[in-house]
Amino acid sequence: MRLATGAVCLVALPLSATAADLSKADASLLRAAAQFGRFEIEAGQMASARATTDPVREFARTVTRDHLQAETELKALASVRKLSLPTEPSAAQKKLLTSLGQKSGKEFDDAYVREAGLTQNRQGIAQLEKAQPGVKDPDVRSVIERGLTLMRHHVQLAETAAKPGGGQPTGTRHQGLGEARNPVPRTTAPNESAPPAERPQQDRDRGTAVPTR
């Protein structure tokens, strides 16, 4: 299963708890969460370096940051439970990373958002929702709840990045991502009604007639 974990809330855990205290299904969920998180991190790091548009790059950085935090907290939980977690993506996820690595330009951007951003997260959400009722351990339940929140948020971000116009070339304005980097300064026309001392020098030099008062 390709599952994800969100920012795990590390509530007080009994120090005597071990992996043996977890059901086989709960332990499998944590391991699958670790694999999915590692996949999202590696895909996000790749996209942060290769993406050709600001929206896709920003999406990749957000995903990477979120999953690095989740991974740290998941490892802490696993350490308390004396549960060994995988440190690499699954074989299928590695194959997808290889496929992404063979693309470039817009093809890469589209594939990253579609596969890592939408497909993988949507599949993970469906699987977590299916597994949720059978979870016995309260801390694993917390992982699932926060994982679902994180994945749904990433789907929303991916949908935004995938919209037409959602990926403009780097350096151009993108609605919702802030103002243009180098806005053109406005010019102000001379104030023709200003007193002579306040009139622009160029007007006086040109000999422009100034009404007398």
C-alpha positions as CSV (number, residue, x, y, z in Angstrom):
1,M,0.0,0.0,0.0
2,R,1.1,3.5,-0.8
3,L,0.0,5.5,2.3
4,A,1.1,8.8,3.8
5,T,1.5,10.2,7.2
6,G,1.0,13.8,8.4
7,A,2.6,15.6,11.2
8,V,2.3,13.0,13.9
9,C,1.1,14.3,17.3
10,L,3.4,12.6,19.7
11,V,1.3,12.3,22.8
12,A,2.6,10.6,25.9
13,L,3.5,7.1,25.0
14,P,4.1,4.3,27.4
15,L,7.9,3.6,27.4
16,S,7.2,-0.1,27.8
17,A,5.3,-0.3,24.5
18,T,6.9,-2.3,21.8
19,A,6.2,-3.4,18.2
20,A,4.6,-6.5,19.7
21,D,1.9,-4.3,21.2
22,L,0.9,-3.2,17.8
23,S,-1.4,-5.3,15.7
24,K,0.1,-6.6,12.4
25,A,-2.2,-4.3,10.5
26,D,-1.2,-1.2,12.5
27,A,2.5,-2.0,12.1
28,S,2.0,-2.4,8.4
29,L,0.3,1.0,8.2
30,L,3.2,2.7,9.8
31,R,5.7,1.0,7.5
32,A,3.7,1.9,4.5
33,A,3.4,5.5,5.7
34,A,7.2,5.6,6.0
35,Q,7.6,4.4,2.4
36,F,5.1,6.8,1.0
37,G,6.7,9.7,2.9
38,R,10.1,8.8,1.6
39,F,8.8,8.7,-1.9
40,E,7.2,12.1,-1.6
41,I,10.4,13.5,-0.2
42,E,12.5,12.2,-3.0
43,A,10.0,13.2,-5.7
44,G,9.7,16.6,-4.1
45,Q,13.4,17.1,-4.0
46,M,13.7,16.2,-7.6
47,A,10.9,18.6,-8.6
48,S,12.4,21.4,-6.5
49,A,15.5,21.2,-8.7
50,R,13.9,20.4,-12.1
51,A,10.5,22.2,-12.2
52,T,10.3,24.9,-14.8
53,T,7.5,26.9,-13.2
54,D,7.2,28.7,-9.9
55,P,3.9,27.0,-8.9
56,V,5.2,23.5,-9.4
57,R,8.5,24.3,-7.7
58,E,6.6,25.9,-4.7
59,F,4.3,22.8,-4.5
60,A,7.3,20.5,-4.5
61,R,9.0,22.4,-1.7
62,T,5.9,22.4,0.4
63,V,5.4,18.7,0.0
64,T,9.1,18.0,0.8
65,R,9.0,20.2,3.9
66,D,5.7,18.6,5.2
67,H,7.0,15.0,4.7
68,L,10.4,15.7,6.2
69,Q,8.6,16.9,9.3
70,A,6.2,13.9,9.3
71,E,9.1,11.5,8.8
72,T,11.0,12.9,11.8
73,E,8.0,12.5,14.0
74,L,7.1,9.1,12.6
75,K,10.6,7.9,13.4
76,A,10.3,9.1,17.0
77,L,7.0,7.2,17.4
78,A,8.6,4.1,15.8
79,S,11.6,4.4,18.1
80,V,9.4,4.4,21.2
81,R,7.5,1.4,19.9
82,K,10.7,-0.3,18.9
83,L,9.4,-0.7,15.3
84,S,11.8,-0.9,12.4
85,L,10.7,1.3,9.5
86,P,11.8,1.1,5.9
87,T,14.2,3.9,4.8
88,E,13.4,3.7,1.1
89,P,10.3,3.9,-1.1
90,S,8.7,0.7,-2.3
91,A,9.8,-1.0,-5.5
92,A,6.8,0.5,-7.4
93,Q,7.6,3.9,-6.0
94,K,11.2,3.6,-7.0
95,K,10.1,2.7,-10.6
96,L,7.9,5.9,-10.6
97,L,10.9,8.0,-9.4
98,T,13.0,6.5,-12.2
99,S,10.3,7.4,-14.8
100,L,10.1,11.0,-13.5
101,G,13.9,11.3,-13.6
102,Q,13.8,10.6,-17.4
103,K,11.6,13.5,-18.1
104,S,12.4,17.2,-18.4
105,G,10.7,20.6,-19.0
106,K,6.9,20.8,-19.1
107,E,6.7,17.0,-19.5
108,F,8.4,16.6,-16.1
109,D,6.2,19.3,-14.4
110,D,3.0,17.7,-15.7
111,A,4.1,14.2,-14.7
112,Y,5.2,15.2,-11.2
113,V,2.0,17.0,-10.4
114,R,-0.2,14.3,-12.0
115,E,1.6,11.2,-10.5
116,A,3.2,12.3,-7.2
117,G,0.7,15.1,-6.5
118,L,-2.6,13.7,-7.5
119,T,-2.6,10.0,-8.3
120,Q,-0.4,8.8,-5.4
121,N,-2.2,11.0,-2.8
122,R,-5.7,10.0,-4.0
123,Q,-4.8,6.4,-3.9
124,G,-3.3,6.8,-0.4
125,I,-6.4,8.7,0.8
126,A,-8.7,5.9,-0.4
127,Q,-6.5,3.2,1.3
128,L,-6.2,5.1,4.6
129,E,-10.0,5.7,4.7
130,K,-10.6,2.0,4.1
131,A,-8.1,1.0,6.9
132,Q,-9.1,3.6,9.4
133,P,-12.1,1.7,11.0
134,G,-9.9,-1.3,11.9
135,V,-7.0,0.6,13.6
136,K,-6.6,-0.4,17.2
137,D,-3.7,1.7,18.5
138,P,-4.6,5.4,19.3
139,D,-1.2,6.6,18.1
140,V,-1.5,4.9,14.8
141,R,-5.0,6.4,14.5
142,S,-3.5,9.8,15.1
143,V,-1.0,9.1,12.2
144,I,-3.9,8.2,9.9
145,E,-6.0,11.2,10.8
146,R,-3.1,13.6,10.3
147,G,-2.0,11.8,7.2
148,L,-5.4,12.2,5.7
149,T,-5.4,15.9,6.4
150,L,-1.9,16.3,4.9
151,M,-2.7,14.3,1.8
152,R,-6.0,16.1,1.1
153,H,-4.2,19.4,1.4
154,H,-1.5,18.3,-1.0
155,V,-4.2,17.2,-3.5
156,Q,-5.7,20.7,-3.3
157,L,-2.3,22.2,-4.0
158,A,-1.6,19.8,-6.9
159,E,-5.0,20.6,-8.4
160,T,-4.2,24.3,-8.3
161,A,-0.7,23.7,-9.9
162,A,-2.3,21.6,-12.6
163,K,-4.9,24.2,-13.7
164,P,-4.3,26.0,-17.0
165,G,-2.2,29.0,-16.3
166,G,-1.2,27.4,-13.0
167,G,2.3,26.9,-14.2
168,Q,3.8,30.0,-15.8
169,P,7.5,30.3,-16.6
170,T,9.7,31.3,-13.7
171,G,9.8,35.0,-13.0
172,T,6.3,35.7,-14.4
173,R,3.3,36.7,-12.3
174,H,1.1,33.9,-11.1
175,Q,-2.2,34.8,-9.5
176,G,-2.2,33.7,-5.8
177,L,1.5,33.5,-5.5
178,G,2.2,37.1,-4.9
179,E,3.1,40.2,-6.9
180,A,5.4,40.3,-9.9
181,R,9.0,40.2,-8.9
182,N,10.0,43.4,-10.8
183,P,7.0,45.7,-11.0
184,V,7.4,48.6,-13.4
185,P,7.4,51.9,-11.5
186,R,4.6,54.3,-12.3
187,T,5.2,57.7,-13.8
188,T,3.2,60.7,-12.7
189,A,2.3,63.5,-15.1
190,P,3.4,67.0,-14.2
191,N,0.9,68.9,-12.1
192,E,0.0,71.8,-14.5
193,S,-1.9,73.6,-11.7
194,A,1.1,73.8,-9.3
195,P,2.7,77.1,-8.5
196,P,5.8,78.0,-10.6
197,A,8.2,76.9,-7.8
198,E,6.6,73.5,-7.8
199,R,6.6,73.1,-11.6
200,P,9.1,70.6,-13.1
201,Q,12.3,72.2,-14.2
202,Q,11.8,70.9,-17.8
203,D,8.6,72.9,-18.1
204,R,10.4,76.1,-17.1
205,D,13.2,75.4,-19.4
206,R,10.8,74.9,-22.3
207,G,9.4,78.3,-21.7
208,T,5.9,76.9,-21.0
209,A,3.6,79.8,-20.2
210,V,2.6,79.9,-16.6
211,P,-0.6,81.8,-15.7
212,T,-0.1,84.7,-13.5
213,R,-2.2,85.1,-10.4
